[in-house]
């Protein structure tokens, strides 16, 4: 359940996208977020797969999902601690 405390920590929404392992793919996604003034607080990429899985904590996950989906990214979300 979003926003429910777990112990002493509050979960946050992680936004994950799949990007091709090509030059400029990550830039395309992050520049879309920058244009919409959505700040990335944390980012992690797993390059062992193609497409690469990029996991982000952003300051407005709902807007980030909409922006990325409108630009044809495959997006998923997950509550993390």
N, CA, C and O atoms as a DFTB+ gen file, in Angstrom:
324 C
 N C O
     1  1       0.845      -1.178       0.000
     2  2       0.000       0.000       0.000
     3  2       0.892       1.244       0.000
     4  3       1.694       1.409       0.919
     5  1       0.778       2.132      -1.008
     6  2       1.632       3.304      -1.091
     7  2       1.492       4.195       0.133
     8  3       0.392       4.425       0.635
     9  1       2.644       4.697       0.608
    10  2       2.646       5.633       1.704
    11  2       2.557       5.012       3.088
    12  3       2.602       5.743       4.078
    13  1       2.433       3.704       3.199
    14  2       2.324       3.059       4.503
    15  2       3.724       2.861       5.084
    16  3       4.630       2.379       4.405
    17  1       3.882       3.242       6.356
    18  2       5.177       3.115       7.024
    19  2       5.546       1.645       7.194
    20  3       4.695       0.809       7.500
    21  1       6.825       1.344       6.992
    22  2       7.377       0.020       7.269
    23  2       8.454       0.221       8.316
    24  3       9.543       0.703       8.007
    25  1       8.157      -0.144       9.545
    26  2       9.112       0.123      10.621
    27  2       9.252       1.626      10.784
    28  3       8.258       2.322      10.988
    29  1      10.467       2.130      10.697
    30  2      10.721       3.560      10.811
    31  2      10.945       4.222       9.463
    32  3      11.327       5.391       9.413
    33  1      10.715       3.503       8.366
    34  2      10.986       4.056       7.040
    35  2       9.715       4.136       6.214
    36  3       8.816       3.307       6.348
    37  1       9.656       5.140       5.366
    38  2       8.517       5.341       4.477
    39  2       8.912       4.852       3.083
    40  3       9.935       5.287       2.554
    41  1       8.129       3.962       2.479
    42  2       8.473       3.503       1.133
    43  2       8.327       4.631       0.112
    44  3       7.542       5.563       0.291
    45  1       9.095       4.518      -0.946
    46  2       9.015       5.456      -2.059
    47  2       8.758       4.665      -3.334
    48  3       8.983       3.455      -3.379
    49  1       8.295       5.343      -4.352
    50  2       8.008       4.683      -5.622
    51  2       9.236       4.708      -6.516
    52  3       9.768       5.771      -6.835
    53  1       9.674       3.531      -6.911
    54  2      10.777       3.381      -7.860
    55  2      10.180       3.294      -9.258
    56  3       9.266       2.503      -9.492
    57  1      10.681       4.088     -10.175
    58  2      10.251       4.064     -11.570
    59  2      11.324       3.329     -12.368
    60  3      12.496       3.702     -12.322
    61  1      10.934       2.299     -13.089
    62  2      11.887       1.512     -13.866
    63  2      11.519       1.569     -15.339
    64  3      10.347       1.525     -15.713
    65  1      12.561       1.668     -16.169
    66  2      12.358       1.679     -17.615
    67  2      13.332       0.716     -18.276
    68  3      14.364       0.365     -17.705
    69  1      12.995       0.303     -19.465
    70  2      13.877      -0.522     -20.280
    71  2      14.417       0.355     -21.410
    72  3      13.648       0.971     -22.149
    73  1      15.734       0.406     -21.536
    74  2      16.351       1.166     -22.627
    75  2      17.330       0.261     -23.358
    76  3      17.930      -0.635     -22.763
    77  1      17.484       0.503     -24.645
    78  2      18.459      -0.250     -25.428
    79  2      19.865       0.114     -24.970
    80  3      20.116       1.246     -24.556
    81  1      20.774      -0.842     -25.043
    82  2      22.162      -0.624     -24.640
    83  2      22.920       0.026     -25.798
    84  3      23.826      -0.566     -26.384
    85  1      22.521       1.266     -26.109
    86  2      23.113       2.031     -27.206
    87  2      23.445       3.429     -26.711
    88  3      22.794       3.936     -25.798
    89  1      24.466       4.061     -27.314
    90  2      24.778       5.442     -26.924
    91  2      23.555       6.350     -27.079
    92  3      22.875       6.313     -28.104
    93  1      23.287       7.148     -26.075
    94  2      22.206       8.121     -26.131
    95  2      20.871       7.647     -25.596
    96  3      19.976       8.467     -25.392
    97  1      20.702       6.359     -25.361
    98  2      19.404       5.850     -24.890
    99  2      19.044       6.375     -23.507
   100  3      17.914       6.814     -23.289
   101  1      19.974       6.336     -22.584
   102  2      19.712       6.840     -21.241
   103  2      19.546       8.353     -21.267
   104  3      18.712       8.901     -20.547
   105  1      20.336       9.024     -22.090
   106  2      20.221      10.481     -22.227
   107  2      18.815      10.871     -22.685
   108  3      18.245      11.842     -22.188
   109  1      18.263      10.121     -23.623
   110  2      16.922      10.420     -24.133
   111  2      15.901      10.410     -22.996
   112  3      15.075      11.317     -22.893
   113  1      15.957       9.400     -22.157
   114  2      15.004       9.286     -21.037
   115  2      15.217      10.392     -20.016
   116  3      14.260      11.043     -19.596
   117  1      16.468      10.611     -19.612
   118  2      16.730      11.606     -18.572
   119  2      16.485      13.027     -19.066
   120  3      16.094      13.891     -18.281
   121  1      16.705      13.282     -20.334
   122  2      16.449      14.633     -20.852
   123  2      14.947      14.923     -20.916
   124  3      14.535      16.073     -20.764
   125  1      14.133      13.900     -21.138
   126  2      12.676      14.089     -21.087
   127  2      12.242      14.497     -19.688
   128  3      11.408      15.388     -19.522
   129  1      12.812      13.842     -18.681
   130  2      12.482      14.188     -17.300
   131  2      12.983      15.594     -16.962
   132  3      12.293      16.361     -16.289
   133  1      14.179      15.922     -17.430
   134  2      14.716      17.262     -17.178
   135  2      13.819      18.338     -17.791
   136  3      13.538      19.359     -17.163
   137  1      13.380      18.100     -19.008
   138  2      12.506      19.065     -19.692
   139  2      11.236      19.330     -18.898
   140  3      10.724      20.449     -18.896
   141  1      10.725      18.304     -18.225
   142  2       9.511      18.424     -17.421
   143  2       9.811      18.823     -15.972
   144  3       8.911      18.863     -15.133
   145  1      11.076      19.115     -15.692
   146  2      11.527      19.507     -14.346
   147  2      11.199      18.447     -13.294
   148  3      10.780      18.757     -12.179
   149  1      11.402      17.193     -13.683
   150  2      11.270      16.066     -12.768
   151  2      12.685      15.666     -12.374
   152  3      13.472      15.242     -13.221
   153  1      13.009      15.800     -11.094
   154  2      14.364      15.552     -10.610
   155  2      14.583      14.086     -10.273
   156  3      13.727      13.436      -9.675
   157  1      15.742      13.579     -10.666
   158  2      16.153      12.219     -10.327
   159  2      16.943      12.295      -9.029
   160  3      17.967      12.973      -8.951
   161  1      16.458      11.593      -8.012
   162  2      17.133      11.583      -6.711
   163  2      18.132      10.439      -6.607
   164  3      19.140      10.557      -5.910
   165  1      17.859       9.326      -7.299
   166  2      18.752       8.162      -7.306
   167  2      18.531       7.412      -8.612
   168  3      17.429       7.409      -9.160
   169  1      19.590       6.778      -9.103
   170  2      19.483       6.017     -10.345
   171  2      20.424       4.820     -10.280
   172  3      21.518       4.904      -9.722
   173  1      19.982       3.699     -10.861
   174  2      20.785       2.497     -10.924
   175  2      20.442       1.786     -12.223
   176  3      19.271       1.643     -12.573
   177  1      21.469       1.343     -12.931
   178  2      21.245       0.629     -14.186
   179  2      21.906      -0.737     -14.117
   180  3      22.986      -0.897     -13.547
   181  1      21.245      -1.708     -14.702
   182  2      21.767      -3.067     -14.781
   183  2      22.059      -3.365     -16.242
   184  3      21.145      -3.585     -17.038
   185  1      23.348      -3.370     -16.588
   186  2      23.709      -3.503     -18.004
   187  2      23.898      -4.942     -18.459
   188  3      24.296      -5.175     -19.600
   189  1      23.625      -5.900     -17.605
   190  2      23.768      -7.299     -17.990
   191  2      22.680      -7.777     -18.932
   192  3      22.795      -8.848     -19.526
   193  1      21.636      -6.998     -19.069
   194  2      20.506      -7.368     -19.922
   195  2      20.398      -6.399     -21.090
   196  3      20.886      -5.271     -21.016
   197  1      19.773      -6.830     -22.145
   198  2      19.440      -5.928     -23.236
   199  2      17.994      -6.202     -23.613
   200  3      17.708      -7.259     -24.174
   201  1      17.073      -5.290     -23.326
   202  2      17.334      -3.910     -22.949
   203  2      17.820      -3.782     -21.503
   204  3      17.547      -4.632     -20.655
   205  1      18.540      -2.703     -21.256
   206  2      19.059      -2.391     -19.929
   207  2      17.901      -1.948     -19.043
   208  3      17.027      -1.201     -19.482
   209  1      17.896      -2.406     -17.805
   210  2      16.891      -1.989     -16.832
   211  2      17.446      -0.820     -16.024
   212  3      18.496      -0.939     -15.392
   213  1      16.747       0.301     -16.046
   214  2      17.161       1.499     -15.321
   215  2      16.115       1.768     -14.251
   216  3      14.926       1.887     -14.548
   217  1      16.563       1.862     -13.004
   218  2      15.683       2.090     -11.861
   219  2      15.980       3.473     -11.295
   220  3      17.137       3.811     -11.048
   221  1      14.937       4.269     -11.089
   222  2      15.111       5.641     -10.625
   223  2      14.154       5.957      -9.484
   224  3      13.033       5.451      -9.426
   225  1      14.626       6.799      -8.590
   226  2      13.771       7.443      -7.601
   227  2      13.686       8.892      -8.060
   228  3      14.708       9.568      -8.184
   229  1      12.474       9.368      -8.312
   230  2      12.270      10.734      -8.808
   231  2      11.334      11.479      -7.862
   232  3      10.637      10.873      -7.049
   233  1      11.333      12.802      -7.984
   234  2      10.511      13.581      -7.056
   235  2       9.026      13.611      -7.416
   236  3       8.211      14.044      -6.602
   237  1       8.660      13.163      -8.608
   238  2       7.249      13.096      -8.996
   239  2       7.036      11.844      -9.853
   240  3       6.971      11.938     -11.078
   241  1       6.926      10.668      -9.213
   242  2       6.838       9.420      -9.971
   243  2       5.630       9.329     -10.901
   244  3       5.740       8.771     -11.993
   245  1       4.488       9.863     -10.494
   246  2       3.302       9.780     -11.358
   247  2       3.521      10.535     -12.669
   248  3       3.216      10.020     -13.744
   249  1       4.046      11.743     -12.577
   250  2       4.339      12.525     -13.787
   251  2       5.435      11.868     -14.619
   252  3       5.366      11.862     -15.848
   253  1       6.441      11.318     -13.956
   254  2       7.534      10.661     -14.673
   255  2       6.999       9.496     -15.498
   256  3       7.375       9.330     -16.659
   257  1       6.130       8.695     -14.907
   258  2       5.543       7.564     -15.631
   259  2       4.792       8.065     -16.864
   260  3       4.961       7.518     -17.954
   261  1       3.971       9.092     -16.704
   262  2       3.202       9.630     -17.841
   263  2       4.107      10.135     -18.947
   264  3       3.885       9.832     -20.120
   265  1       5.133      10.908     -18.582
   266  2       6.053      11.466     -19.577
   267  2       6.785      10.355     -20.319
   268  3       6.879      10.381     -21.546
   269  1       7.301       9.386     -19.581
   270  2       8.053       8.301     -20.214
   271  2       7.164       7.426     -21.092
   272  3       7.562       7.052     -22.195
   273  1       5.969       7.099     -20.617
   274  2       5.053       6.286     -21.425
   275  2       4.621       7.022     -22.682
   276  3       4.494       6.411     -23.743
   277  1       4.392       8.330     -22.579
   278  2       4.011       9.118     -23.764
   279  2       5.119       9.117     -24.814
   280  3       4.863       9.356     -25.994
   281  1       6.338       8.851     -24.386
   282  2       7.473       8.821     -25.300
   283  2       7.944       7.392     -25.579
   284  3       9.102       7.156     -25.922
   285  1       7.024       6.458     -25.424
   286  2       7.181       5.063     -25.822
   287  2       8.209       4.255     -25.043
   288  3       8.782       3.299     -25.566
   289  1       8.442       4.643     -23.790
   290  2       9.271       3.795     -22.932
   291  2       8.376       2.782     -22.244
   292  3       7.222       3.072     -21.928
   293  1       8.908       1.602     -22.014
   294  2       8.230       0.593     -21.197
   295  2       8.549       0.942     -19.749
   296  3       9.715       0.975     -19.357
   297  1       7.519       1.199     -18.963
   298  2       7.689       1.717     -17.599
   299  2       6.975       0.802     -16.604
   300  3       5.878       0.309     -16.864
   301  1       7.621       0.590     -15.466
   302  2       6.962      -0.102     -14.355
   303  2       7.321       0.649     -13.076
   304  3       8.293       1.403     -13.029
   305  1       6.514       0.427     -12.041
   306  2       6.780       1.053     -10.748
   307  2       6.730      -0.008      -9.655
   308  3       6.121      -1.067      -9.803
   309  1       7.392       0.321      -8.562
   310  2       7.448      -0.597      -7.428
   311  2       7.710       0.236      -6.175
   312  3       8.499       1.181      -6.207
   313  1       7.050      -0.115      -5.074
   314  2       7.318       0.537      -3.803
   315  2       8.569      -0.083      -3.193
   316  3       8.666      -1.303      -3.063
   317  1       9.525       0.767      -2.820
   318  2      10.779       0.306      -2.222
   319  2      11.037       1.070      -0.935
   320  3      10.471       2.141      -0.717
   321  1      11.884       0.521      -0.089
   322  2      12.216       1.163       1.180
   323  2      13.593       1.793       1.059
   324  3      14.083       2.394       2.015
